[in-house]
């Protein structure tokens, strides 16, 4: 993942210019529907960097460890306790509809037996097997969409210009034939993954180091779609992606993108880091997830397995608690559309696709009354999702002769509060109608 500050801070602004600008949204709307409905994906950063528990690829690139010492981790990647079906079952339990695994990070070590002359876990590690094939098979069994992370960058490949942060092998302008060799190499690897595993979703990374022409991004997209026309491509293919994928930083206002996904870690790091104990609580993860969905996006939540294939217990706990909450409140999440605009309700909200059911999300410790402003609909029913409990709304400030709706108050008794996030289901008398005026002001 990116570790450059400017990309972290200004990612939304940059991607708004560089991605989704070459693809007509109407031409991909049908294939994007499952993604729009999915809401939750699980990201998996797994590679040799999990042996020593250090930063994936960036640790040698930035000079915190020597390249030689970094690559010694090949000898410790065993996958000895790897249970791909257990991974898939945990992902399913979380409520996720898709999973994205790092087929190859910037260090160039492939998790499949690439036919290109380069590092892979089959030929160069004690694992000695293709770890992608059984995982994708397990995902299929559990009805989860296949996602493939692929780094366009390959800092270990001898014909790639970049290597260490303060040194490069060559400049493309000085040796275009060498760059052409690399183009053939990385596109051949993409072709391998495409034919072997047929990902439903491609998650590219590293496009910032070169432009669309140098990556031959249009050609890459076309070749992927020639094998699977319904494949979805993220926004890190130099403007030839289908959706945006901001990293770590959450937008304050609703993004204008057609489709977007927030990728975020469960602690501070992407891969396995035993020294990183700053795990998000289930409440924090659920709050972030709900906020993303209410703003029309998805959450791609990351885990980092150990070198033996086991998943840290803290991450297992987060996914299980998230799944427990999703099982109870899923109707307010999956297959919904963004809810109320800002100003109508002090919290996240979603709508059913026909806009006749409104869902309001309340933090677990919120007590007493909640308020809705500018709701012109009559409320036929209020129910606490996941329970048989119904509540009675109270309308105040409504003047019979005025088109301005009154304020809606709903008192939620403390005993019905969810541990993490309570959800109210409001059945409306028709499609959502909102008053957006200035009240009695002229």
C-alpha positions in Angstrom: 0.0 0.0 0.0 1.0 3.6 -0.4 3.2 5.1 2.3 3.7 8.5 0.7 2.1 11.3 2.8 0.8 13.4 0.0 -1.1 10.4 -1.4 -2.6 9.7 2.0 -3.7 13.3 2.7 -5.0 14.3 -0.8 -6.0 10.9 -2.1 -9.6 11.7 -2.8 -8.7 14.9 -4.7 -6.1 13.2 -6.8 -8.1 10.2 -7.7 -11.1 12.4 -8.6 -8.9 13.7 -11.4 -7.0 10.6 -12.4 -9.5 7.7 -12.1 -13.0 7.0 -13.5 -12.3 9.8 -16.0 -11.9 7.5 -19.0 -14.8 5.1 -18.4 -18.4 6.0 -19.1 -20.3 5.1 -15.9 -23.4 4.1 -17.9 -21.4 1.5 -19.8 -20.5 -0.4 -16.6 -23.5 0.2 -14.4 -24.9 -3.3 -14.8 -21.7 -5.1 -13.9 -21.1 -2.8 -10.9 -24.5 -3.7 -9.3 -23.1 -6.6 -7.2 -20.3 -4.3 -6.0 -22.8 -1.6 -5.0 -24.9 -4.1 -3.1 -21.9 -5.9 -1.5 -20.9 -3.1 1.0 -18.2 -5.2 2.7 -15.0 -6.8 1.5 -12.0 -8.3 3.3 -8.5 -7.4 2.2 -5.7 -9.9 2.9 -2.0 -8.8 2.9 0.0 -12.0 2.9 3.5 -12.5 1.8 7.1 -13.0 2.9 7.0 -9.8 4.9 4.8 -11.7 7.4 7.9 -13.8 8.4 9.6 -11.0 10.3 6.4 -9.0 10.7 7.8 -5.9 8.9 6.3 -3.5 6.4 5.5 -5.1 3.1 8.0 -4.1 0.4 8.4 -0.6 1.7 10.8 -1.7 4.5 13.6 -2.4 2.1 12.6 0.3 -0.4 12.8 2.9 2.3 16.0 1.5 3.8 14.8 0.3 7.2 16.1 -3.1 6.3 18.6 -4.2 3.6 17.2 -5.8 0.5 19.2 -8.9 1.2 17.8 -9.3 4.7 14.3 -8.7 3.4 14.6 -11.4 0.8 15.9 -13.9 3.4 12.3 -14.0 4.6 11.7 -16.3 1.6 13.2 -19.1 3.8 10.6 -18.6 6.5 7.3 -18.5 4.5 5.9 -21.9 5.3 2.1 -21.6 5.1 2.3 -24.7 7.4 -1.0 -24.0 9.1 -2.8 -22.4 6.2 -6.4 -23.4 6.0 -8.0 -21.6 3.0 -11.5 -22.9 3.8 -11.2 -21.6 7.4 -10.2 -18.2 5.9 -13.2 -18.2 3.6 -15.6 -19.3 6.4 -14.3 -16.5 8.6 -14.8 -14.0 5.8 -18.3 -15.3 5.2 -19.1 -15.1 8.9 -18.0 -11.4 8.9 -20.7 -10.7 6.4 -18.3 -9.8 3.6 -19.4 -10.4 0.0 -15.9 -10.2 -1.6 -12.3 -10.8 -0.6 -9.1 -9.3 -2.1 -5.8 -11.1 -1.6 -2.3 -9.8 -2.5 -1.3 -12.0 -5.4 1.9 -10.0 -5.6 3.1 -6.9 -3.7 5.8 -4.4 -4.7 8.5 -6.9 -3.6 7.7 -9.1 -6.6 7.1 -12.3 -4.8 4.1 -14.0 -6.4 1.7 -16.2 -4.4 1.1 -18.4 -7.5 3.6 -20.5 -9.6 4.2 -17.8 -12.2 5.8 -19.0 -15.5 7.8 -15.8 -15.7 11.3 -16.0 -14.4 10.8 -14.4 -11.1 10.2 -15.0 -7.4 7.2 -17.1 -6.3 6.2 -19.0 -3.1 6.1 -22.3 -5.0 9.7 -22.3 -6.2 11.4 -20.1 -3.6 9.8 -20.8 -0.2 9.1 -23.8 2.1 5.4 -23.4 1.3 6.1 -25.0 -2.1 2.5 -24.6 -3.3 0.1 -22.3 -5.0 -1.7 -20.7 -2.1 -4.2 -18.8 -4.3 -5.9 -21.7 -6.0 -7.3 -23.3 -2.9 -8.3 -19.9 -1.4 -10.3 -18.9 -4.5 -11.9 -22.4 -4.5 -12.9 -21.9 -0.9 -14.4 -18.5 -1.7 -16.4 -20.0 -4.5 -17.8 -22.6 -2.1 -18.9 -19.9 0.3 -20.4 -17.7 -2.4 -17.8 -14.9 -2.0 -16.5 -12.9 -5.0 -12.8 -13.3 -5.9 -10.6 -10.3 -5.7 -6.9 -10.1 -6.8 -4.6 -7.4 -5.6 -1.7 -6.9 -8.1 1.2 -4.5 -7.8 2.1 -2.9 -11.1 5.3 -1.9 -9.4 7.9 -4.7 -9.0 11.0 -3.4 -7.2 12.8 -6.7 -7.4 12.5 -7.3 -11.1 15.7 -6.3 -12.9 14.0 -4.5 -15.8 11.9 -2.3 -13.5 13.4 1.2 -13.2 12.7 1.8 -9.5 14.5 -0.1 -6.7 15.3 1.7 -3.6 13.9 5.1 -2.5 17.1 6.9 -3.3 18.3 4.9 -6.3 17.0 3.7 -9.7 18.3 1.3 -12.2 17.7 3.5 -15.3 15.4 6.1 -16.8 12.8 5.0 -19.3 13.8 7.7 -21.8 17.3 6.4 -21.8 16.5 2.7 -22.3 12.9 2.3 -23.7 13.7 -1.3 -24.8 14.3 -2.3 -21.2 11.0 -0.8 -20.1 9.3 -2.7 -23.0 10.7 -5.9 -21.5 9.1 -5.0 -18.2 5.8 -4.2 -19.9 5.8 -7.7 -21.4 6.7 -9.2 -18.0 4.0 -7.6 -15.8 1.3 -8.0 -18.4 2.2 -11.6 -18.8 1.7 -12.1 -15.1 -1.6 -10.3 -15.1 -2.6 -12.6 -18.0 -1.6 -15.6 -15.9 -3.7 -14.6 -12.9 -6.6 -13.7 -15.2 -6.7 -17.1 -16.9 -5.8 -19.2 -13.8 -8.2 -17.6 -11.3 -10.6 -15.3 -13.3 -10.9 -12.7 -10.6 -14.3 -10.9 -10.3 -12.4 -7.8 -9.1 -8.9 -6.5 -9.8 -7.2 -4.3 -7.2 -4.2 -2.6 -8.8 -1.6 -0.6 -6.8 1.4 1.4 -7.7 0.2 3.3 -10.7 1.5 6.6 -9.4 5.1 5.8 -10.5 4.3 6.0 -14.2 1.5 7.4 -16.4 -1.3 5.6 -18.3 0.7 5.4 -21.5 3.7 3.9 -19.9 1.6 1.3 -18.0 -0.4 0.7 -21.2 -3.4 0.9 -19.0 -6.0 0.9 -21.7 -4.5 -2.3 -23.1 -4.3 -3.9 -19.7 -8.0 -3.2 -19.1 -9.0 -4.5 -22.5 -7.1 -7.7 -22.1 -8.6 -8.4 -18.7 -12.1 -7.8 -20.0 -11.5 -10.0 -23.0 -11.3 -12.9 -20.6 -14.0 -11.8 -18.2 -16.1 -8.9 -19.5 -17.7 -8.5 -16.1 -14.5 -8.1 -14.1 -14.4 -4.9 -12.0 -11.2 -2.9 -11.9 -10.3 -0.4 -9.1 -9.2 3.2 -9.7 -5.5 2.6 -9.5 -5.0 1.8 -13.2 -4.0 5.3 -14.2 -7.6 6.4 -15.0 -8.9 3.1 -16.4 -10.7 1.8 -13.4 -14.3 1.4 -12.5 -14.4 2.7 -9.0 -12.4 4.8 -6.5 -10.6 3.3 -3.5 -9.4 5.9 -0.9 -7.0 4.6 1.6 -7.3 4.9 5.4 -8.6 8.5 5.4 -12.4 8.8 5.6 -14.3 11.6 3.7 -16.2 14.1 5.8 -18.8 14.7 3.1 -20.4 12.3 0.7 -18.1 11.6 -2.3 -19.5 12.4 -5.7 -18.1 9.1 -7.2 -20.4 6.6 -8.8 -18.9 3.8 -6.8 -16.2 3.9 -4.1 -14.6 1.8 -1.4 -12.7 2.7 1.7 -9.7 0.4 2.3 -8.7 0.4 5.9 -6.5 -1.7 8.3 -7.7 -3.4 11.5 -4.7 -1.9 13.3 -2.1 0.5 11.8 -0.4 -1.8 9.3 -1.5 -3.8 6.3 0.5 -7.0 6.8 1.2 -9.0 9.9 2.9 -6.8 12.5 3.3 -8.4 16.0 4.6 -5.0 17.3 1.4 -3.2 16.3 -1.2 -3.7 19.0 -3.3 -0.6 18.1 -6.3 -2.6 17.0 -9.6 -0.9 16.3 -12.4 -2.1 18.5 -15.5 -3.8 17.0 -17.4 -0.6 17.7 -14.9 1.5 15.8 -14.9 -0.8 12.8 -18.7 -1.0 12.8 -18.9 2.8 13.0 -16.5 3.3 10.1 -18.4 0.6 8.1 -21.8 2.2 8.7 -20.5 5.6 7.8 -19.0 4.3 4.5 -22.3 2.6 3.5 -24.4 5.6 4.5 -22.3 7.7 2.1 -22.7 5.3 -0.8 -19.5 3.4 -0.4 -18.1 0.0 0.7 -15.5 -0.9 3.3 -12.6 -3.1 2.4 -11.3 -4.2 5.8 -7.7 -5.6 6.0 -6.2 -8.5 7.8 -2.6 -9.7 7.9 -2.1 -13.5 8.4 1.2 -14.8 9.8 3.7 -16.7 7.7 2.3 -20.0 8.8 -1.2 -19.0 7.5 -2.8 -18.4 10.9 -4.8 -15.2 11.4 -4.0 -13.1 14.5 -6.7 -13.6 17.2 -7.4 -9.9 17.5 -8.4 -9.8 13.8 -10.5 -13.0 14.1 -12.3 -11.3 17.0 -13.0 -8.2 15.0 -14.4 -10.1 12.0 -16.6 -12.3 14.2 -18.0 -9.4 16.1 -18.6 -7.5 12.9 -20.3 -10.6 11.5 -22.5 -11.0 14.6 -23.7 -7.4 14.2 -24.2 -7.8 10.4 -26.3 -10.9 11.0 -28.7 -8.9 13.2 -28.7 -5.7 11.2 -27.8 -6.7 7.7 -31.1 -5.6 6.1 -30.1 -2.0 6.9 -26.7 -2.5 5.2 -26.6 -4.9 2.2 -28.4 -3.9 -0.9 -29.3 -0.5 0.4 -28.6 3.0 -1.1 -27.3 6.1 0.7 -29.7 7.7 3.2 -30.5 11.2 4.3 -28.5 14.2 3.2 -26.5 15.9 5.9 -28.6 18.1 8.2 -31.7 15.8 8.5 -30.3 13.4 11.1 -27.3 13.4 13.4 -25.9 10.1 12.3 -25.6 7.6 9.4 -28.6 6.4 7.5 -29.5 4.2 4.6 -32.6 3.6 2.4 -34.2 0.6 0.8 -33.8 0.6 -3.0 -37.4 1.8 -3.4 -36.8 4.6 -0.9 -39.8 3.6 1.2 -37.8 2.3 4.2 -35.4 4.5 6.1 -32.8 3.0 8.4 -31.2 5.2 11.2 -28.0 4.1 12.9 -27.4 5.0 16.6 -24.2 4.3 18.6 -24.7 1.6 21.2 -24.6 4.0 24.1 -27.0 6.6 22.7 -29.9 7.0 25.0 -33.3 8.8 24.9 -34.6 10.7 22.0 -33.3 10.9 18.5 -34.5 13.6 16.1 -35.2 13.9 12.3 -35.7 17.2 10.5 -37.4 17.9 7.2 -39.1 14.5 6.8 -42.3 15.2 4.8 -43.5 11.5 4.8 -45.9 10.0 7.3 -44.2 7.3 9.3 -46.3 4.1 9.3 -44.1 2.1 11.6 -40.8 2.2 13.6 -39.0 -1.0 14.6 -35.7 -1.7 16.2 -34.0 -3.9 13.7 -33.2 -7.4 14.9 -36.0 -7.3 17.5 -39.8 -7.4 17.7 -39.8 -4.1 19.5 -41.8 -1.3 17.8 -41.7 2.4 18.9 -44.0 5.3 18.6 -42.7 8.5 16.8 -43.7 11.9 18.1 -44.2 14.9 15.8 -43.7 18.4 17.2 -43.9 21.8 15.6 -46.1 20.9 12.7 -48.6 23.6 11.6 -51.6 22.2 9.8 -51.7 24.9 7.1 -47.9 24.9 6.4 -46.0 22.6 4.0 -43.1 22.6 6.4 -43.0 19.2 8.3 -42.6 19.0 12.0 -39.7 17.5 13.9 -39.8 13.8 14.4 -38.7 12.5 17.9 -38.3 8.8 18.7 -37.5 7.7 22.2 -35.3 4.5 22.2 -35.4 2.8 25.6 -31.9 1.9 26.9 -32.8 -1.8 27.4 -33.2 -2.2 23.7 -29.8 -0.7 22.8 -27.4 -2.9 20.7 -24.0 -3.4 22.1 -22.3 -1.6 19.2 -24.9 0.2 17.0 -28.6 0.2 17.3 -30.6 0.4 14.0 -34.1 1.8 13.6 -36.3 0.8 10.7 -38.9 3.5 9.6 -41.6 2.4 7.2 -42.7 5.4 5.2 -46.0 6.0 3.5 -44.3 6.2 0.1 -41.0 7.2 -1.4 -38.8 9.4 0.8 -39.8 13.1 0.6 -37.7 15.8 2.2 -38.2 19.4 2.9 -35.0 21.3 2.2 -36.2 24.9 2.7 -35.4 27.6 5.3 -38.4 27.0 7.6 -40.5 30.1 8.2 -37.9 32.4 6.9 -38.7 34.4 3.8 
